[in-house]
Amino acid sequence: MNPRQPVVVGARRTPFGIAGRSLAALGPAELAAPVLAALADDLKPVLADRPVDEVVLGNCRGPGGDVARVAALAAGLGPRVPGVSVDRQCGSGLEAVRLAAALVASGAADVVLAGGTESASTAPGGPQHRARFAPDGWPDPDMGPAADAVARACGVSRERQDTYAARSHALALAAREAGDFDAELVPVGTLTRDERPRPLGAATLARLRPAFGPGGTVTAGNACGINDGAAVVAVVSERVRAAAGLPGLRVLASAAVGADPALPPLAAAPAVRAVLARAGLAGSGPADPATAVLARVDRIELTEAFAAQVLACTDELGLDPLGRDGHRVCPSGGAIALGHPWAASGAFLVVRLFAGLAGRAGRAGRIGLAACAIGGGQGVAMVFEGVG
């Protein structure tokens, strides 16, 4: 095995708070700092005196400056640990994990803490303000209207969207009550569990009005919330992991793609195809090899910004999250139920994969996929394998 192979060996996050509520007074660095500190403490007994080489954090809504460096200092990691902040909008957290894996694979680092943090509550201009996703002359839709456009273009009905949203809430509530999130959560202030999940049945969802104009099918119920939170994972070299005897998630491949900025919710599908090919999993077969290859993936985590987006992408990839693939597509719910703290959401996908797959080498349930669709028409994806 390659001693420089990057492996995720720890994963933590805050509970996700609804914007304007329990975490509203905290900026992105203040949200990330306790997660970084908790993860560093988790690793201390097995990594002994080995230092953290780098902190890489995604953040897309302010306040400017180097949030990662501020958070690293606030976490008590010491002045010698550098930090860098990255922005790939709501894929920023997954992009940070990609960059951490590249640092480890290149030999530039052995231990990197990577993820994302977002405070919609303190974002400059308020939670609804955003920077441009594209320049003049290019489509630049907000993600809500874009999700409506995708639903129309791909024939995703309101009924299917509401059914998927009800599923997300039910799965998240069940996971929360079963304690499935407990090991990854770092309480912040008085918040000890995710604020958003609530019982929402199909009848309740059907009564909600379109959120982005008459005739639309996207509502407040089948879309994500606006949230505050942070999620971080520890990426180390296989040499370090093996010496410490830690279970983990080996990074098999990552990919980022550009797609149509007019329909950005569809960009996750080509990112999935690209990462499967890069991982050496895609081969000859049907017209869409990704469909056959995905049958070998045990857990698939997608950022649930909108039910329309998830269903359009899974339709394109030949997946059925409301039927035969429900046990492996977002099996503990996702952003529709738990919330979407933009730059943290991609790292949250890896946190969930770690909870489900780490330490499962040689047993069923060992390959995991994380993917995000991003405003402006980009997609990012990673493939992992459980080890240890």
C-alpha positions in Angstrom: 0.0 0.0 0.0 1.2 3.5 -0.9 2.5 5.1 2.4 1.5 8.5 1.1 -2.1 7.5 0.4 -4.4 10.0 2.1 -6.8 8.6 4.7 -9.5 10.3 6.8 -9.1 9.1 10.4 -11.4 11.5 12.3 -14.5 13.5 11.7 -16.4 16.1 13.8 -19.0 18.8 13.4 -21.1 21.2 15.3 -24.8 20.7 15.5 -26.4 22.7 12.7 -28.3 25.7 13.9 -31.1 27.5 12.1 -29.9 31.0 10.9 -30.8 33.6 13.5 -31.2 31.2 16.4 -28.9 29.3 18.7 -25.6 29.9 16.8 -26.5 33.4 15.5 -23.9 35.3 17.5 -21.0 33.2 16.3 -18.9 33.9 13.2 -17.4 31.2 11.0 -14.1 31.1 12.8 -15.9 30.8 16.2 -17.9 27.9 14.8 -14.9 26.1 13.4 -12.6 26.5 16.4 -14.3 24.1 18.9 -14.5 21.5 16.1 -10.8 21.8 15.3 -10.0 21.6 19.0 -12.2 18.5 19.6 -10.7 16.7 16.5 -7.2 17.5 17.6 -8.0 16.1 21.1 -9.5 13.0 19.6 -6.2 12.3 17.7 -3.8 13.2 20.5 -3.7 9.8 22.2 -2.8 8.0 19.0 -0.8 10.6 17.2 1.2 11.5 20.3 3.3 14.5 19.7 2.9 14.6 15.9 1.8 18.1 15.0 -1.0 19.2 12.7 0.8 20.4 9.6 -2.0 22.5 8.1 -5.6 23.6 8.5 -7.7 24.0 5.3 -11.2 25.4 5.7 -13.9 26.3 3.2 -15.9 29.5 3.7 -18.0 31.3 1.1 -19.9 34.1 2.8 -17.5 36.2 4.8 -16.2 37.9 6.9 -13.1 38.0 4.7 -9.6 37.4 5.9 -8.2 33.9 6.5 -10.9 32.2 8.5 -8.9 29.0 8.7 -5.9 30.7 10.3 -8.1 32.6 12.8 -10.0 29.3 13.7 -6.7 27.4 14.1 -5.3 29.9 16.6 -8.7 30.1 18.4 -8.7 26.3 18.7 -5.4 26.4 20.5 -3.4 24.6 17.8 -0.5 27.0 18.3 1.1 29.7 16.1 3.1 27.3 14.1 0.1 25.6 12.5 -0.7 27.5 9.2 -4.3 27.8 7.9 -5.7 28.6 4.4 -9.3 29.3 3.4 -10.9 28.2 0.1 -14.1 29.0 -1.7 -15.9 26.7 -4.1 -19.2 28.0 -2.8 -21.4 25.3 -1.3 -18.8 22.7 -2.3 -16.1 24.5 -0.3 -16.0 22.0 2.5 -15.5 19.0 0.1 -12.9 21.1 -1.8 -11.0 21.6 1.4 -10.9 17.8 1.9 -9.7 17.4 -1.7 -6.9 19.9 -1.1 -5.9 18.2 2.1 -5.7 14.9 0.3 -3.5 16.4 -2.3 -1.2 17.9 0.3 -0.8 14.5 2.0 -0.4 12.6 -1.3 2.3 15.0 -2.5 4.4 14.6 0.7 3.8 18.3 1.7 2.0 17.3 4.9 1.2 14.2 7.1 -1.7 15.5 9.2 -4.2 18.1 7.8 -7.5 19.2 9.4 -9.9 20.1 6.6 -13.5 21.0 6.2 -15.8 24.0 6.1 -17.6 26.6 8.2 -20.4 29.0 7.6 -22.4 31.5 9.6 -25.4 32.6 7.5 -26.4 34.6 10.6 -23.4 36.9 10.4 -22.8 36.9 6.7 -22.2 40.4 5.3 -25.4 41.7 3.6 -27.5 39.1 5.4 -28.2 35.4 4.6 -30.0 36.2 1.3 -27.2 38.2 -0.2 -24.7 36.5 -2.4 -21.8 37.2 -4.7 -22.2 36.6 -8.4 -21.7 33.1 -9.7 -21.0 34.1 -13.3 -20.0 37.3 -15.2 -22.2 39.4 -17.5 -23.2 37.5 -20.6 -23.6 34.2 -18.7 -26.7 32.9 -16.8 -26.5 33.6 -13.1 -29.7 32.2 -11.5 -30.2 31.9 -7.8 -30.2 28.3 -6.7 -33.9 28.2 -5.9 -35.2 29.3 -9.3 -32.5 27.1 -10.8 -33.9 24.1 -8.9 -37.4 24.9 -10.3 -36.0 25.1 -13.8 -34.3 21.7 -13.3 -37.5 20.2 -12.0 -39.3 21.4 -15.2 -36.5 20.3 -17.5 -36.1 16.9 -16.0 -39.7 16.1 -15.2 -39.3 15.9 -11.5 -42.8 16.3 -10.1 -43.8 18.2 -6.9 -45.1 14.9 -5.5 -41.7 13.2 -5.8 -40.0 16.2 -4.3 -42.3 16.2 -1.3 -41.9 12.4 -0.9 -38.1 12.8 -0.9 -38.3 15.7 1.6 -40.5 13.7 4.0 -38.0 10.8 3.7 -35.1 13.1 4.6 -36.8 14.4 7.7 -37.9 11.0 8.8 -34.4 9.5 8.4 -32.7 12.4 10.2 -35.1 12.2 13.1 -34.6 8.5 13.4 -30.8 8.8 13.2 -30.9 11.6 15.8 -33.0 9.6 18.2 -30.9 6.5 17.7 -27.8 8.4 18.6 -26.2 8.0 15.2 -24.9 11.6 15.2 -23.7 11.6 18.8 -20.0 10.6 18.2 -19.5 13.3 15.6 -21.2 16.3 17.4 -19.3 19.0 19.3 -21.8 21.0 21.4 -21.5 24.7 20.9 -23.0 26.9 23.6 -26.4 25.5 24.5 -26.9 23.7 21.2 -26.3 20.0 21.5 -28.2 18.6 18.5 -29.3 19.7 15.1 -32.1 22.3 15.2 -33.9 21.8 12.0 -35.3 18.2 11.7 -39.0 18.0 12.5 -41.8 15.6 11.6 -43.1 16.6 8.2 -45.5 14.3 6.4 -46.6 14.4 2.8 -49.9 16.0 3.6 -48.2 18.9 5.4 -45.6 19.3 2.6 -48.3 19.4 0.0 -49.9 22.4 1.5 -46.8 24.6 1.2 -46.8 27.2 -1.6 -44.1 27.4 -4.3 -41.2 29.5 -2.9 -39.9 30.9 -6.2 -42.9 32.0 -8.2 -46.3 30.7 -9.4 -46.2 27.4 -11.1 -43.0 26.3 -9.4 -42.6 23.1 -7.5 -39.8 24.0 -5.0 -41.1 24.9 -1.6 -39.7 25.7 1.8 -40.5 22.1 2.7 -38.6 20.3 -0.1 -35.6 22.6 0.0 -32.8 23.0 2.5 -32.8 25.5 5.3 -30.4 28.4 5.8 -28.0 27.3 8.6 -24.9 27.9 10.7 -22.4 25.2 11.4 -19.0 23.7 10.8 -17.6 20.3 9.9 -14.0 19.1 9.9 -12.1 15.8 9.1 -8.6 14.7 9.8 -6.6 13.6 6.7 -3.3 11.8 7.3 -0.9 9.6 5.3 -1.4 5.9 5.2 2.0 5.6 7.0 0.7 7.6 9.9 -2.6 5.8 10.0 -1.1 2.4 10.0 1.4 3.3 12.7 -1.4 4.6 14.9 -3.7 1.6 14.1 -6.6 3.8 13.2 -9.6 2.9 11.2 -10.4 5.4 8.4 -11.5 6.2 4.9 -8.9 5.9 2.2 -9.2 8.6 -0.5 -9.5 6.8 -3.8 -10.1 9.8 -6.1 -11.6 13.3 -6.4 -12.8 15.4 -9.2 -14.3 18.8 -10.0 -16.1 19.7 -13.2 -17.7 22.7 -14.8 -21.3 22.5 -16.2 -24.1 24.6 -17.5 -24.4 27.7 -15.2 -28.0 28.0 -16.2 -28.8 24.6 -14.5 -26.2 24.3 -11.7 -28.2 21.7 -9.7 -27.4 19.1 -12.4 -23.6 19.5 -12.0 -23.2 16.7 -9.4 -24.0 14.0 -12.0 -21.0 14.7 -14.3 -18.8 15.1 -11.2 -19.8 11.6 -10.1 -19.0 10.2 -13.5 -15.6 11.9 -13.5 -14.6 10.7 -10.0 -15.7 7.1 -10.7 -13.5 7.1 -13.8 -10.6 8.6 -12.0 -10.9 6.1 -9.2 -10.6 3.3 -11.8 -14.1 2.1 -11.0 -15.7 2.9 -14.3 -15.2 0.6 -17.2 -16.9 -0.7 -20.3 -20.5 -1.8 -20.1 -23.8 0.0 -20.7 -24.2 3.3 -22.4 -23.7 5.0 -19.1 -21.0 3.1 -17.3 -21.5 5.1 -14.1 -24.9 3.4 -13.6 -23.3 0.0 -13.4 -20.4 1.1 -11.4 -22.6 2.9 -8.8 -24.0 -0.5 -7.9 -20.7 -1.2 -6.3 -20.8 1.9 -4.1 -22.2 1.2 -0.6 -23.0 4.7 0.6 -23.8 7.8 -1.4 -23.9 11.2 0.3 -25.2 14.1 -1.8 -25.8 17.7 -0.6 -29.6 17.9 -0.4 -29.9 21.6 -1.3 -33.2 20.7 -3.1 -35.2 17.5 -3.5 -35.5 18.5 -7.2 -31.7 18.6 -7.5 -31.1 15.3 -5.8 -33.8 13.5 -7.8 -32.7 15.0 -11.2 -29.1 13.9 -10.6 -30.0 10.4 -9.2 -32.4 9.9 -12.2 -29.5 10.8 -14.5 -27.2 8.3 -12.8 -29.8 5.5 -12.7 -30.3 5.6 -8.9 -33.6 5.3 -7.1 -33.4 6.9 -3.6 -37.1 6.5 -3.1 -36.9 2.8 -3.9 -34.2 0.2 -4.3 -31.3 2.6 -3.4 -32.9 4.2 -0.4 -30.7 2.3 2.0 -27.5 3.8 0.5 -28.4 7.3 -0.7 -28.3 9.8 2.2 -29.4 7.0 4.6 -29.5 9.3 7.7 -31.1 12.2 5.9 -29.4 15.3 4.5 -29.5 19.1 4.2 -33.3 19.2 3.6 -33.7 17.9 7.1 -30.5 18.8 8.9 -29.7 22.1 7.2 -27.2 23.5 4.7 -24.5 25.7 6.3 -23.1 26.3 2.8 -19.3 25.9 3.1 -19.6 23.2 5.7 -22.0 20.9 3.8 -19.5 19.2 1.6 -17.3 18.3 4.6 -20.5 17.0 6.4 -20.9 14.4 3.6 -17.5 13.0 4.6 -18.3 13.1 8.3 -21.3 10.9 7.5 -19.3 8.6 5.3 -16.7 8.2 8.1 -19.5 7.3 10.6 -20.8 4.6 8.3 -17.8 3.2 6.5 -14.6 3.7 8.5 -13.1 0.4 9.8 -15.1 -1.7 7.4 -12.2 -3.0 5.2 -12.9 -6.5 3.9 -16.6 -6.4 4.9 -19.7 -5.3 3.2 -20.1 -1.5 3.1 -16.7 -0.2 2.3 -17.0 2.2 -0.7 -18.4 5.6 -0.3 -19.2 8.6 -2.6 -19.7 12.3 -1.7 -20.9 14.8 -4.3 -22.0 18.4 -4.4 -23.7 20.6 -7.0 -22.6 24.2 -6.8 -23.9 27.6 -7.8 -22.5 28.8 -11.1 -22.4 25.3 -12.6 -19.7 23.3 -10.9 -19.7 19.9 -9.4 -17.2 18.3 -7.0 -17.0 14.6 -5.9 -14.8 12.2 -3.9 -14.7 8.4 -3.6 -13.5 6.7 -0.4 -12.8 3.2 0.8 -13.1 2.0 4.4 -9.9 0.7 6.0 -8.8 -0.6 9.3 
